[in-house]
Protein backbone atom coordinates (compact mmCIF):
# COMPACT_ATOMS: atom_id res chain seq x y z
CA UNK A 1 0.00 0.00 0.00
CA UNK A 2 2.83 2.39 0.83
CA UNK A 3 4.47 1.72 -2.51
CA UNK A 4 1.24 2.75 -4.27
CA UNK A 5 1.10 5.99 -2.28
CA UNK A 6 4.74 6.62 -3.08
CA UNK A 7 4.14 5.97 -6.77
CA UNK A 8 1.06 8.20 -6.78
CA UNK A 9 2.71 11.04 -4.85
CA UNK A 10 6.06 11.17 -6.54
CA UNK A 11 5.34 10.06 -10.07
CA UNK A 12 1.71 10.48 -11.08
CA UNK A 13 0.99 13.91 -9.58
CA UNK A 14 4.10 15.62 -11.05
CA UNK A 15 3.47 13.91 -14.41
CA UNK A 16 -0.11 15.17 -14.51
CA UNK A 17 1.01 18.68 -13.57
CA UNK A 18 3.54 18.72 -16.41
CA UNK A 19 0.88 17.41 -18.81
CA UNK A 20 -1.60 20.17 -17.91
CA UNK A 21 1.07 22.86 -18.10
CA UNK A 22 2.14 21.66 -21.55
CA UNK A 23 -1.42 21.37 -22.90
CA UNK A 24 -2.97 24.35 -21.20
CA UNK A 25 -0.74 27.15 -22.41
CA UNK A 26 -0.78 27.63 -26.17
CA UNK A 27 2.15 29.46 -27.74
CA UNK A 28 1.55 33.09 -28.49
CA UNK A 29 3.65 33.03 -31.65
CA UNK A 30 4.55 30.15 -33.89
CA UNK A 31 7.08 30.66 -36.64
CA UNK A 32 6.78 28.45 -39.67
CA UNK A 33 9.10 28.93 -42.62
CA UNK A 34 9.76 32.56 -43.51
CA UNK A 35 6.41 33.91 -42.32
CA UNK A 36 4.91 34.26 -38.89
CA UNK A 37 1.74 32.48 -37.93
CA UNK A 38 0.50 34.34 -34.86
CA UNK A 39 -1.76 32.73 -32.27
CA UNK A 40 -3.89 34.98 -30.07
CA UNK A 41 -5.57 33.52 -27.01
CA UNK A 42 -9.15 34.59 -26.29
CA UNK A 43 -11.22 32.34 -23.98
CA UNK A 44 -9.55 29.69 -21.83
CA UNK A 45 -11.06 26.28 -21.29
CA UNK A 46 -12.43 25.89 -17.77
CA UNK A 47 -9.72 24.57 -15.40
CA UNK A 48 -11.53 21.28 -14.82
CA UNK A 49 -11.78 20.45 -18.54
CA UNK A 50 -9.18 18.33 -20.33
CA UNK A 51 -8.95 18.95 -24.09
CA UNK A 52 -9.96 15.86 -26.10
CA UNK A 53 -10.52 17.38 -29.53
CA UNK A 54 -10.51 20.57 -31.54
CA UNK A 55 -12.71 22.46 -33.97
CA UNK A 56 -10.76 24.56 -36.47
CA UNK A 57 -12.68 27.12 -38.52
CA UNK A 58 -11.23 28.88 -41.54
CA UNK A 59 -12.94 32.28 -41.61
CA UNK A 60 -12.71 35.68 -43.25
CA UNK A 61 -14.17 38.91 -41.84
CA UNK A 62 -14.97 39.98 -45.42
CA UNK A 63 -16.95 36.87 -46.38
CA UNK A 64 -20.75 37.28 -46.08
CA UNK A 65 -21.17 33.51 -45.65
CA UNK A 66 -18.86 33.61 -42.60
CA UNK A 67 -20.82 36.51 -41.13
CA UNK A 68 -24.00 34.48 -41.64
CA UNK A 69 -22.58 31.71 -39.41
CA UNK A 70 -21.48 33.89 -36.44
CA UNK A 71 -24.34 32.86 -34.15
CA UNK A 72 -24.01 29.17 -35.14
CA UNK A 73 -20.28 29.22 -34.35
CA UNK A 74 -21.07 30.70 -30.92
CA UNK A 75 -23.81 28.13 -30.31
CA UNK A 76 -21.41 25.27 -31.08
CA UNK A 77 -18.73 26.85 -28.86
CA UNK A 78 -21.19 27.13 -25.95
CA UNK A 79 -22.28 23.51 -26.32
CA UNK A 80 -18.76 22.04 -26.58
CA UNK A 81 -16.45 24.09 -24.34
CA UNK A 82 -17.22 22.05 -21.21
CA UNK A 83 -16.87 18.78 -23.15
CA UNK A 84 -13.17 19.33 -23.85
CA UNK A 85 -13.46 20.49 -27.45
CA UNK A 86 -11.18 23.46 -28.15
CA UNK A 87 -12.38 25.97 -30.74
CA UNK A 88 -9.89 27.84 -32.88
CA UNK A 89 -10.20 30.03 -35.94
CA UNK A 90 -7.70 30.58 -38.72
CA UNK A 91 -7.85 33.82 -40.68
CA UNK A 92 -5.92 33.34 -43.94
CA UNK A 93 -4.32 36.28 -45.71
CA UNK A 94 -2.72 39.49 -44.56
CA UNK A 95 -4.17 41.73 -41.85
CA UNK A 96 -2.82 44.94 -40.35
CA UNK A 97 -2.26 43.15 -37.05
CA UNK A 98 -3.62 40.43 -34.78
CA UNK A 99 -4.93 43.21 -32.53
CA UNK A 100 -6.96 44.72 -35.38
CA UNK A 101 -8.38 41.31 -36.22
CA UNK A 102 -9.19 40.81 -32.52
CA UNK A 103 -11.24 44.03 -32.66
CA UNK A 104 -13.18 42.68 -35.66
CA UNK A 105 -13.82 39.38 -33.86
CA UNK A 106 -15.01 41.31 -30.79
CA UNK A 107 -17.37 43.42 -32.89
CA UNK A 108 -18.87 40.21 -34.33
CA UNK A 109 -19.03 38.73 -30.79
CA UNK A 110 -17.39 35.49 -32.00
CA UNK A 111 -16.30 32.97 -29.36
CA UNK A 112 -13.05 31.00 -29.77
CA UNK A 113 -10.38 29.68 -27.44
CA UNK A 114 -7.97 31.40 -29.81
CA UNK A 115 -7.28 32.35 -33.40
CA UNK A 116 -4.40 32.32 -35.85
CA UNK A 117 -3.46 34.82 -38.49
CA UNK A 118 -2.02 33.02 -41.50
CA UNK A 119 -0.45 35.64 -43.80
CA UNK A 120 1.32 33.19 -46.12
CA UNK A 121 -1.54 30.63 -46.11
CA UNK A 122 0.70 27.97 -44.55
CA UNK A 123 -2.15 26.61 -42.43
CA UNK A 124 -4.41 26.74 -45.49
CA UNK A 125 -1.95 24.40 -47.22
CA UNK A 126 -1.56 22.18 -44.16
CA UNK A 127 -5.31 21.60 -43.86
CA UNK A 128 -6.00 21.92 -47.61
CA UNK A 129 -8.71 24.50 -46.96
CA UNK A 130 -10.30 26.07 -50.03
CA UNK A 131 -13.11 28.35 -48.79
CA UNK A 132 -14.27 30.32 -45.78
CA UNK A 133 -16.11 29.13 -43.81
CA UNK A 134 -14.62 25.67 -43.79
CA UNK A 135 -14.38 23.57 -40.64
CA UNK A 136 -12.14 20.73 -39.47
CA UNK A 137 -12.82 18.50 -36.46
CA UNK A 138 -9.68 16.98 -34.97
CA UNK A 139 -9.40 14.14 -32.46
CA UNK A 140 -7.12 14.15 -29.41
CA UNK A 141 -4.14 13.24 -31.63
CA UNK A 142 -4.78 16.22 -33.96
CA UNK A 143 -5.97 13.87 -36.72
CA UNK A 144 -8.70 15.34 -38.94
CA UNK A 145 -11.84 13.24 -38.48
CA UNK A 146 -14.27 15.57 -40.27
CA UNK A 147 -13.86 18.40 -42.77
CA UNK A 148 -16.29 20.46 -44.76
CA UNK A 149 -19.26 22.68 -44.07
CA UNK A 150 -20.72 23.68 -40.72
CA UNK A 151 -24.20 22.72 -41.88
CA UNK A 152 -26.32 22.86 -45.01
CA UNK A 153 -28.05 26.16 -44.29
CA UNK A 154 -26.40 28.12 -47.11
CA UNK A 155 -27.50 26.64 -50.41
CA UNK A 156 -25.82 28.99 -52.89
CA UNK A 157 -24.61 32.57 -53.08
CA UNK A 158 -27.22 34.80 -51.50
CA UNK A 159 -29.62 31.93 -50.76
CA UNK A 160 -29.98 30.38 -47.33
CA UNK A 161 -32.73 28.65 -45.44
CA UNK A 162 -33.94 29.43 -41.92
CA UNK A 163 -32.85 26.01 -40.70
CA UNK A 164 -30.31 23.52 -41.95
CA UNK A 165 -31.50 20.15 -43.16
CA UNK A 166 -28.07 18.68 -42.35
CA UNK A 167 -26.14 19.60 -39.17
CA UNK A 168 -22.85 18.17 -40.41
CA UNK A 169 -20.41 19.52 -37.81
CA UNK A 170 -22.73 18.92 -34.86
CA UNK A 171 -23.39 15.35 -36.02
CA UNK A 172 -19.64 14.74 -36.38
CA UNK A 173 -19.02 16.06 -32.84
CA UNK A 174 -21.78 13.86 -31.40
CA UNK A 175 -20.38 10.79 -33.17
CA UNK A 176 -16.85 11.53 -31.96
CA UNK A 177 -17.91 12.13 -28.35
CA UNK A 178 -19.99 8.93 -28.29
CA UNK A 179 -17.11 6.85 -29.70
CA UNK A 180 -18.82 6.12 -33.02
CA UNK A 181 -17.07 6.60 -36.39
CA UNK A 182 -17.74 10.00 -37.94
CA UNK A 183 -19.83 9.67 -41.10
CA UNK A 184 -19.62 11.38 -43.48
CA UNK A 185 -15.96 12.28 -42.96
CA UNK A 186 -16.14 15.09 -45.53
CA UNK A 187 -18.80 17.36 -46.97
CA UNK A 188 -18.58 20.00 -49.67
CA UNK A 189 -18.02 23.40 -48.03
CA UNK A 190 -19.59 26.49 -49.57
CA UNK A 191 -18.34 30.03 -49.17
CA UNK A 192 -15.71 32.53 -50.29
CA UNK A 193 -12.62 31.17 -52.01
CA UNK A 194 -9.33 31.58 -50.14
CA UNK A 195 -6.85 33.58 -52.22
ROZALO-658439 format. One record per residue: residue number from 1; residue in three letters; x, y, z of N, C-alpha, C in turn. Coordinates in Angstrom, 1 decimal, always signed. Layout:
# ROZALO-658439
     k     r      npx      npy      npz     capx     capy     capz      cpx      cpy      cpz
   NUM   Ala        X        Y        Z        X        Y        Z        X        Y        Z
...
This chain:
# ROZALO-658439
     k     r      npx      npy      npz     capx     capy     capz      cpx      cpy      cpz
     1   Unk     +0.8     -1.2     +0.0     +0.0     +0.0     +0.0     +0.9     +1.3     +0.0
     2   Unk     +1.9     +1.2     +0.8     +2.8     +2.4     +0.8     +3.5     +2.6     -0.5
     3   Unk     +3.8     +1.5     -1.2     +4.5     +1.7     -2.5     +3.5     +2.4     -3.5
     4   Unk     +2.2     +2.1     -3.4     +1.2     +2.8     -4.3     +1.1     +4.2     -4.0
     5   Unk     +1.1     +4.6     -2.7     +1.1     +6.0     -2.3     +2.3     +6.7     -2.8
     6   Unk     +3.5     +6.0     -2.6     +4.7     +6.6     -3.1     +4.7     +6.9     -4.6
     7   Unk     +4.3     +5.9     -5.3     +4.1     +6.0     -6.8     +3.2     +7.1     -7.1
     8   Unk     +2.1     +7.2     -6.5     +1.1     +8.2     -6.8     +1.6     +9.6     -6.5
     9   Unk     +2.2     +9.7     -5.3     +2.7    +11.0     -4.9     +3.9    +11.6     -5.7
    10   Unk     +4.8    +10.7     -5.9     +6.1    +11.2     -6.5     +6.2    +11.0     -8.0
    11   Unk     +5.3    +10.2     -8.6     +5.3    +10.1    -10.1     +4.1    +10.6    -10.8
    12   Unk     +2.9    +10.2    -10.4     +1.7    +10.5    -11.1     +1.4    +12.0    -11.0
    13   Unk     +1.4    +12.5     -9.8     +1.0    +13.9     -9.6     +1.9    +14.8    -10.4
    14   Unk     +3.3    +14.7    -10.2     +4.1    +15.6    -11.0     +3.9    +15.4    -12.5
    15   Unk     +3.7    +14.2    -13.0     +3.5    +13.9    -14.4     +2.2    +14.6    -14.9
    16   Unk     +1.1    +14.5    -14.1     -0.1    +15.2    -14.5     +0.1    +16.7    -14.5
    17   Unk     +0.8    +17.2    -13.6     +1.0    +18.7    -13.6     +1.8    +19.1    -14.8
    18   Unk     +2.8    +18.4    -15.2     +3.5    +18.7    -16.4     +2.7    +18.6    -17.7
    19   Unk     +1.8    +17.6    -17.7     +0.9    +17.4    -18.8     +0.0    +18.6    -19.0
    20   Unk     -0.7    +19.0    -17.8     -1.6    +20.2    -17.9     -0.9    +21.5    -18.2
    21   Unk     +0.3    +21.6    -17.8     +1.1    +22.9    -18.1     +1.4    +22.9    -19.6
    22   Unk     +1.8    +21.7    -20.1     +2.1    +21.7    -21.5     +0.9    +21.9    -22.4
    23   Unk     -0.2    +21.3    -22.1     -1.4    +21.4    -22.9     -2.2    +22.6    -22.7
    24   Unk     -2.1    +23.2    -21.5     -3.0    +24.4    -21.2     -2.5    +25.7    -21.6
    25   Unk     -1.2    +25.8    -22.1     -0.7    +27.2    -22.4     -0.3    +27.2    -23.9
    26   Unk     -1.2    +27.6    -24.8     -0.8    +27.6    -26.2     +0.3    +28.7    -26.4
    27   Unk     +1.1    +28.5    -27.4     +2.2    +29.5    -27.7     +1.5    +30.7    -28.3
    28   Unk     +2.1    +31.8    -28.0     +1.5    +33.1    -28.5     +2.0    +33.3    -29.9
    29   Unk     +3.2    +32.9    -30.3     +3.7    +33.0    -31.6     +4.3    +31.7    -32.1
    30   Unk     +3.9    +31.3    -33.3     +4.6    +30.2    -33.9     +5.2    +30.6    -35.2
    31   Unk     +6.4    +30.3    -35.4     +7.1    +30.7    -36.6     +7.2    +29.4    -37.5
    32   Unk     +6.7    +29.6    -38.7     +6.8    +28.4    -39.7     +7.4    +29.0    -41.0
    33   Unk     +8.5    +28.5    -41.4     +9.1    +28.9    -42.6     +9.5    +30.4    -42.5
    34   Unk     +9.3    +31.2    -43.5     +9.8    +32.6    -43.5     +8.7    +33.5    -43.0
    35   Unk     +7.5    +33.0    -42.8     +6.4    +33.9    -42.3     +6.1    +33.6    -40.9
    36   Unk     +5.3    +34.5    -40.3     +4.9    +34.3    -38.9     +3.4    +33.9    -38.8
    37   Unk     +3.1    +32.8    -38.2     +1.7    +32.5    -37.9     +1.5    +32.9    -36.5
    38   Unk     +0.7    +33.8    -36.2     +0.5    +34.3    -34.9     -0.8    +33.8    -34.2
    39   Unk     -0.6    +33.2    -33.0     -1.8    +32.7    -32.3     -2.1    +33.7    -31.2
    40   Unk     -3.4    +34.1    -31.1     -3.9    +35.0    -30.1     -4.9    +34.2    -29.2
    41   Unk     -4.7    +34.2    -27.9     -5.6    +33.5    -27.0     -6.8    +34.4    -26.7
    42   Unk     -8.0    +33.8    -26.6     -9.2    +34.6    -26.3     -9.9    +34.1    -25.0
    43   Unk    -10.4    +32.9    -25.1    -11.2    +32.3    -24.0    -10.6    +31.0    -23.6
    44   Unk    -10.2    +30.9    -22.3     -9.5    +29.7    -21.8    -10.6    +28.6    -21.5
    45   Unk    -10.2    +27.4    -21.7    -11.1    +26.3    -21.3    -11.2    +26.3    -19.8
    46   Unk    -12.3    +26.0    -19.2    -12.4    +25.9    -17.8    -11.3    +25.0    -17.2
    47   Unk    -10.8    +25.3    -16.0     -9.7    +24.6    -15.4    -10.0    +23.1    -15.3
    48   Unk    -11.2    +22.7    -15.1    -11.5    +21.3    -14.8    -11.7    +20.5    -16.1
    49   Unk    -11.5    +21.1    -17.3    -11.8    +20.5    -18.5    -10.5    +20.1    -19.2
    50   Unk    -10.4    +18.8    -19.6     -9.2    +18.3    -20.3     -9.5    +18.3    -21.8
    51   Unk     -8.7    +18.9    -22.7     -9.0    +18.9    -24.1     -8.9    +17.5    -24.7
    52   Unk     -9.9    +17.2    -25.5    -10.0    +15.9    -26.1    -10.2    +16.0    -27.6
    53   Unk    -10.3    +17.2    -28.1    -10.5    +17.4    -29.5    -10.5    +18.9    -29.8
    54   Unk    -10.6    +19.2    -31.1    -10.5    +20.6    -31.5    -11.4    +20.8    -32.8
    55   Unk    -12.0    +22.0    -32.8    -12.7    +22.5    -34.0    -11.8    +23.6    -34.5
    56   Unk    -11.5    +23.5    -35.8    -10.8    +24.6    -36.5    -11.6    +25.1    -37.6
    57   Unk    -11.9    +26.4    -37.5    -12.7    +27.1    -38.5    -11.7    +28.0    -39.4
    58   Unk    -11.9    +27.9    -40.7    -11.2    +28.9    -41.5    -12.3    +29.9    -41.8
    59   Unk    -12.0    +31.2    -41.5    -12.9    +32.3    -41.6    -12.3    +33.5    -42.2
    60   Unk    -13.1    +34.4    -42.7    -12.7    +35.7    -43.2    -13.7    +36.7    -42.8
    61   Unk    -13.2    +37.9    -42.3    -14.2    +38.9    -41.8    -14.9    +39.6    -43.0
    62   Unk    -14.4    +39.4    -44.2    -15.0    +40.0    -45.4    -16.0    +39.1    -46.1
    63   Unk    -16.1    +37.8    -45.7    -16.9    +36.9    -46.4    -18.4    +36.9    -45.8
    64   Unk    -19.4    +37.2    -46.6    -20.7    +37.3    -46.1    -21.2    +35.9    -45.6
    65   Unk    -20.8    +34.8    -46.1    -21.2    +33.5    -45.6    -20.6    +33.3    -44.2
    66   Unk    -19.4    +33.7    -44.0    -18.9    +33.6    -42.6    -19.7    +34.4    -41.6
    67   Unk    -20.0    +35.6    -42.0    -20.8    +36.5    -41.1    -22.2    +35.9    -40.8
    68   Unk    -22.7    +35.2    -41.8    -24.0    +34.5    -41.6    -23.9    +33.4    -40.5
    69   Unk    -22.7    +32.8    -40.4    -22.6    +31.7    -39.4    -22.1    +32.1    -38.0
    70   Unk    -22.0    +33.4    -37.7    -21.5    +33.9    -36.4    -22.2    +33.3    -35.3
    71   Unk    -23.6    +33.4    -35.3    -24.3    +32.9    -34.2    -24.2    +31.3    -34.0
    72   Unk    -24.1    +30.6    -35.2    -24.0    +29.2    -35.1    -22.7    +28.8    -34.5
    73   Unk    -21.6    +29.5    -34.9    -20.3    +29.2    -34.3    -20.3    +29.4    -32.8
    74   Unk    -21.0    +30.5    -32.4    -21.1    +30.7    -30.9    -21.9    +29.6    -30.2
    75   Unk    -23.0    +29.2    -30.9    -23.8    +28.1    -30.3    -23.0    +26.8    -30.2
    76   Unk    -22.2    +26.5    -31.2    -21.4    +25.3    -31.1    -20.3    +25.4    -30.0
    77   Unk    -19.7    +26.6    -29.9    -18.7    +26.9    -28.9    -19.4    +26.6    -27.5
    78   Unk    -20.5    +27.3    -27.3    -21.2    +27.1    -25.9    -21.5    +25.7    -25.6
    79   Unk    -21.9    +24.9    -26.6    -22.3    +23.5    -26.3    -21.1    +22.5    -26.2
    80   Unk    -19.9    +23.0    -26.6    -18.8    +22.0    -26.6    -17.6    +22.4    -25.6
    81   Unk    -17.6    +23.7    -25.1    -16.4    +24.1    -24.3    -16.3    +23.3    -23.1
    82   Unk    -17.3    +22.8    -22.4    -17.2    +22.0    -21.2    -17.0    +20.6    -21.5
    83   Unk    -17.1    +20.2    -22.8    -16.9    +18.8    -23.1    -15.4    +18.5    -23.6
    84   Unk    -14.6    +19.5    -23.5    -13.2    +19.3    -23.8    -12.8    +19.6    -25.3
    85   Unk    -13.7    +20.2    -26.0    -13.5    +20.5    -27.5    -13.0    +21.9    -27.6
    86   Unk    -11.7    +22.1    -27.9    -11.2    +23.5    -28.1    -11.8    +24.0    -29.4
    87   Unk    -11.9    +25.3    -29.5    -12.4    +26.0    -30.7    -11.4    +27.0    -31.2
    88   Unk    -10.8    +26.9    -32.4     -9.9    +27.8    -32.9    -10.3    +28.3    -34.3
    89   Unk     -9.9    +29.5    -34.6    -10.2    +30.0    -35.9     -8.9    +30.4    -36.6
    90   Unk     -8.9    +30.2    -37.9     -7.7    +30.6    -38.7     -8.2    +31.6    -39.7
    91   Unk     -7.5    +32.8    -39.7     -7.8    +33.8    -40.7     -6.7    +33.9    -41.7
    92   Unk     -7.0    +33.3    -42.9     -5.9    +33.3    -43.9     -5.8    +34.7    -44.5
    93   Unk     -4.6    +35.0    -45.0     -4.3    +36.3    -45.7     -3.7    +37.3    -44.8
    94   Unk     -3.4    +38.5    -45.3     -2.7    +39.5    -44.6     -3.7    +40.4    -43.9
    95   Unk     -3.4    +40.8    -42.6     -4.2    +41.7    -41.9     -3.2    +42.7    -41.3
    96   Unk     -3.7    +43.9    -40.9     -2.8    +44.9    -40.4     -2.1    +44.4    -39.1
    97   Unk     -2.9    +43.7    -38.3     -2.3    +43.1    -37.0     -3.3    +42.2    -36.4
    98   Unk     -2.7    +41.3    -35.5     -3.6    +40.4    -34.8     -4.6    +41.2    -33.9
    99   Unk     -4.1    +42.4    -33.4     -4.9    +43.2    -32.5     -6.1    +43.8    -33.3
   100   Unk     -5.9    +44.2    -34.5     -7.0    +44.7    -35.4     -8.0    +43.6    -35.7
   101   Unk     -7.5    +42.4    -36.0     -8.4    +41.3    -36.2     -9.2    +41.0    -35.0
   102   Unk     -8.5    +41.1    -33.8     -9.2    +40.8    -32.5    -10.4    +41.8    -32.3
   103   Unk    -10.2    +43.0    -32.7    -11.2    +44.0    -32.7    -12.4    +43.6    -33.5
   104   Unk    -12.1    +43.1    -34.7    -13.2    +42.7    -35.7    -13.9    +41.5    -35.0
   105   Unk    -13.2    +40.5    -34.5    -13.8    +39.4    -33.9    -14.7    +39.8    -32.7
   106   Unk    -14.2    +40.8    -31.9    -15.0    +41.3    -30.8    -16.3    +42.0    -31.3
   107   Unk    -16.2    +42.7    -32.4    -17.4    +43.4    -32.9    -18.4    +42.4    -33.4
   108   Unk    -17.9    +41.3    -33.9    -18.9    +40.2    -34.3    -19.3    +39.3    -33.2
   109   Unk    -18.7    +39.5    -32.0    -19.0    +38.7    -30.8    -18.8    +37.2    -31.0
   110   Unk    -17.7    +36.9    -31.8    -17.4    +35.5    -32.0    -16.6    +34.9    -30.8
   111   Unk    -16.9    +33.6    -30.5    -16.3    +33.0    -29.4    -15.4    +31.9    -29.8
   112   Unk    -14.1    +32.0    -29.5    -13.0    +31.0    -29.8    -12.1    +30.9    -28.6
   113   Unk    -11.4    +29.8    -28.4    -10.4    +29.7    -27.4     -9.2    +30.5    -27.9
   114   Unk     -9.0    +30.6    -29.2     -8.0    +31.4    -29.8     -8.1    +31.4    -31.3
   115   Unk     -7.3    +32.3    -31.9     -7.3    +32.4    -33.4     -5.9    +32.6    -33.9
   116   Unk     -5.7    +32.2    -35.2     -4.4    +32.3    -35.9     -4.6    +33.3    -37.0
   117   Unk     -3.6    +34.1    -37.2     -3.5    +34.8    -38.5     -2.5    +34.0    -39.3
   118   Unk     -2.8    +33.9    -40.6     -2.0    +33.0    -41.5     -1.7    +33.8    -42.8
   119   Unk     -0.7    +34.7    -42.7     -0.4    +35.6    -43.8     +0.1    +35.0    -45.1
   120   Unk     +0.8    +33.9    -44.9     +1.3    +33.2    -46.1     +0.5    +31.9    -46.5
   121   Unk     -0.6    +31.8    -45.9     -1.5    +30.6    -46.1     -0.9    +29.3    -45.9
   122   Unk     +0.0    +29.2    -44.9     +0.7    +28.0    -44.5     -0.3    +27.0    -43.9
   123   Unk     -1.2    +27.5    -43.1     -2.2    +26.6    -42.4     -3.2    +26.2    -43.4
   124   Unk     -3.5    +27.1    -44.4     -4.4    +26.7    -45.5     -3.9    +25.5    -46.2
   125   Unk     -2.6    +25.5    -46.5     -2.0    +24.4    -47.2     -1.9    +23.2    -46.3
   126   Unk     -1.6    +23.3    -45.1     -1.6    +22.2    -44.2     -2.9    +21.5    -44.1
   127   Unk     -4.0    +22.2    -44.0     -5.3    +21.6    -43.9     -6.0    +21.4    -45.2
   128   Unk     -5.4    +22.0    -46.3     -6.0    +21.9    -47.6     -7.4    +22.6    -47.6
   129   Unk     -7.5    +23.7    -47.0     -8.7    +24.5    -47.0     -8.8    +25.2    -48.3
   130   Unk    -10.1    +25.4    -48.8    -10.3    +26.1    -50.0    -11.3    +27.3    -49.9
   131   Unk    -12.1    +27.3    -48.9    -13.1    +28.4    -48.8    -13.2    +28.7    -47.3
   132   Unk    -13.8    +29.9    -47.1    -14.3    +30.3    -45.8    -15.8    +30.5    -45.8
   133   Unk    -16.5    +30.0    -44.9    -16.1    +29.1    -43.8    -15.9    +27.7    -44.2
   134   Unk    -14.9    +27.1    -43.7    -14.6    +25.7    -43.8    -14.2    +25.2    -42.4
   135   Unk    -14.6    +24.0    -42.0    -14.4    +23.6    -40.6    -13.7    +22.2    -40.7
   136   Unk    -12.8    +22.0    -39.7    -12.1    +20.7    -39.5    -12.3    +20.3    -38.0
   137   Unk    -12.7    +19.1    -37.8    -12.8    +18.5    -36.5    -11.6    +17.6    -36.3
   138   Unk    -10.9    +17.8    -35.2     -9.7    +17.0    -35.0     -9.9    +16.2    -33.7
   139   Unk     -9.3    +15.0    -33.7     -9.4    +14.1    -32.5     -8.3    +14.5    -31.5
   140   Unk     -8.1    +13.8    -30.4     -7.1    +14.2    -29.4     -5.7    +14.0    -29.9
   141   Unk     -5.5    +13.4    -31.0     -4.1    +13.2    -31.6     -3.9    +14.2    -32.8
   142   Unk     -4.8    +15.2    -32.9     -4.8    +16.2    -34.0     -5.0    +15.6    -35.3
   143   Unk     -5.6    +14.5    -35.4     -6.0    +13.9    -36.7     -7.3    +14.4    -37.2
   144   Unk     -7.4    +14.8    -38.4     -8.7    +15.3    -38.9     -9.7    +14.2    -39.1
   145   Unk    -10.8    +14.3    -38.4    -11.8    +13.2    -38.5    -13.1    +13.7    -39.2
   146   Unk    -13.2    +15.0    -39.5    -14.3    +15.6    -40.3    -13.8    +16.9    -40.9
   147   Unk    -14.1    +17.1    -42.1    -13.9    +18.4    -42.8    -15.0    +18.7    -43.7
   148   Unk    -15.3    +20.0    -43.8    -16.3    +20.5    -44.8    -17.1    +21.6    -44.2
   149   Unk    -18.4    +21.6    -44.4    -19.3    +22.7    -44.1    -19.7    +22.6    -42.6
   150   Unk    -20.2    +23.7    -42.1    -20.7    +23.7    -40.7    -22.1    +23.0    -40.7
   151   Unk    -22.9    +23.4    -41.7    -24.2    +22.7    -41.9    -24.7    +23.1    -43.3
   152   Unk    -25.8    +22.7    -43.6    -26.3    +22.9    -45.0    -27.4    +24.0    -45.1
   153   Unk    -27.1    +25.0    -44.3    -28.0    +26.2    -44.3    -27.9    +27.0    -45.5
   154   Unk    -26.6    +27.3    -45.9    -26.4    +28.1    -47.1    -26.4    +27.2    -48.3
   155   Unk    -27.3    +27.5    -49.2    -27.5    +26.6    -50.4    -26.6    +27.1    -51.6
   156   Unk    -26.7    +28.4    -51.8    -25.8    +29.0    -52.9    -25.7    +30.5    -52.6
   157   Unk    -24.9    +31.2    -53.3    -24.6    +32.6    -53.1    -25.9    +33.4    -52.9
   158   Unk    -26.1    +34.0    -51.8    -27.2    +34.8    -51.5    -28.5    +34.0    -51.1
   159   Unk    -28.4    +32.7    -51.1    -29.6    +31.9    -50.8    -29.3    +31.0    -49.6
   160   Unk    -30.1    +31.2    -48.5    -30.0    +30.4    -47.3    -31.4    +30.1    -46.8
   161   Unk    -31.4    +29.0    -46.0    -32.7    +28.7    -45.4    -32.7    +29.0    -44.0
   162   Unk    -33.9    +29.1    -43.3    -33.9    +29.4    -41.9    -33.3    +28.3    -41.0
   163   Unk    -33.4    +27.1    -41.5    -32.9    +26.0    -40.7    -32.1    +25.1    -41.7
   164   Unk    -31.1    +24.4    -41.1    -30.3    +23.5    -41.9    -30.9    +22.1    -42.0
   165   Unk    -31.0    +21.5    -43.1    -31.5    +20.2    -43.2    -30.4    +19.1    -42.9
   166   Unk    -29.2    +19.6    -42.7    -28.1    +18.7    -42.3    -27.1    +19.4    -41.4
   167   Unk    -27.0    +19.0    -40.2    -26.1    +19.6    -39.2    -24.8    +18.8    -39.1
   168   Unk    -24.0    +19.0    -40.2    -22.9    +18.2    -40.4    -21.8    +18.2    -39.3
   169   Unk    -21.4    +19.4    -38.9    -20.4    +19.5    -37.8    -21.0    +19.0    -36.5
   170   Unk    -22.2    +19.4    -36.1    -22.7    +18.9    -34.9    -22.9    +17.4    -34.8
   171   Unk    -23.3    +16.8    -36.0    -23.4    +15.3    -36.0    -22.0    +14.7    -35.9
   172   Unk    -21.0    +15.3    -36.5    -19.6    +14.7    -36.4    -19.1    +14.8    -34.9
   173   Unk    -19.4    +15.9    -34.3    -19.0    +16.1    -32.8    -19.7    +15.0    -32.0
   174   Unk    -21.0    +14.9    -32.2    -21.8    +13.9    -31.4    -21.2    +12.5    -31.6
   175   Unk    -20.9    +12.1    -32.9    -20.4    +10.8    -33.2    -19.0    +10.6    -32.5
   176   Unk    -18.2    +11.6    -32.6    -16.9    +11.5    -32.0    -17.0    +11.4    -30.4
   177   Unk    -17.8    +12.2    -29.8    -17.9    +12.1    -28.3    -18.5    +10.8    -27.9
   178   Unk    -19.4    +10.2    -28.7    -20.0     +8.9    -28.3    -19.2     +7.7    -28.7
   179   Unk    -18.0     +8.0    -29.3    -17.1     +6.9    -29.7    -17.5     +6.2    -31.0
   180   Unk    -18.4     +6.7    -31.7    -18.8     +6.1    -33.0    -18.0     +6.7    -34.1
   181   Unk    -17.8     +6.0    -35.2    -17.1     +6.6    -36.4    -17.8     +7.8    -37.0
   182   Unk    -17.1     +8.8    -37.4    -17.7    +10.0    -37.9    -18.1     +9.7    -39.4
   183   Unk    -19.4     +9.9    -39.7    -19.8     +9.7    -41.1    -20.9    +10.7    -41.5
   184   Unk    -20.7    +11.4    -42.5    -19.6    +11.4    -43.5    -18.4    +12.1    -42.9
   185   Unk    -17.2    +11.7    -43.4    -16.0    +12.3    -43.0    -15.7    +13.6    -43.6
   186   Unk    -16.3    +13.8    -44.8    -16.1    +15.1    -45.5    -17.5    +15.5    -46.1
   187   Unk    -17.7    +16.8    -46.2    -18.8    +17.4    -47.0    -18.2    +18.5    -47.8
   188   Unk    -19.0    +18.9    -48.8    -18.6    +20.0    -49.7    -18.8    +21.3    -49.0
   189   Unk    -17.8    +22.1    -48.6    -18.0    +23.4    -48.0    -18.4    +24.4    -49.1
   190   Unk    -19.2    +25.4    -48.7    -19.6    +26.5    -49.6    -19.2    +27.8    -48.9
   191   Unk    -18.7    +28.7    -49.7    -18.3    +30.0    -49.2    -17.5    +30.8    -50.1
   192   Unk    -16.6    +31.6    -49.5    -15.7    +32.5    -50.3    -14.4    +31.9    -50.5
   193   Unk    -13.9    +31.8    -51.7    -12.6    +31.2    -52.0    -11.5    +31.9    -51.3
   194   Unk    -10.5    +31.1    -50.8     -9.3    +31.6    -50.1     -8.3    +31.9    -51.2
   195   Unk     -7.8    +33.1    -51.2     -6.9    +33.6    -52.2     -5.4    +33.4    -51.7
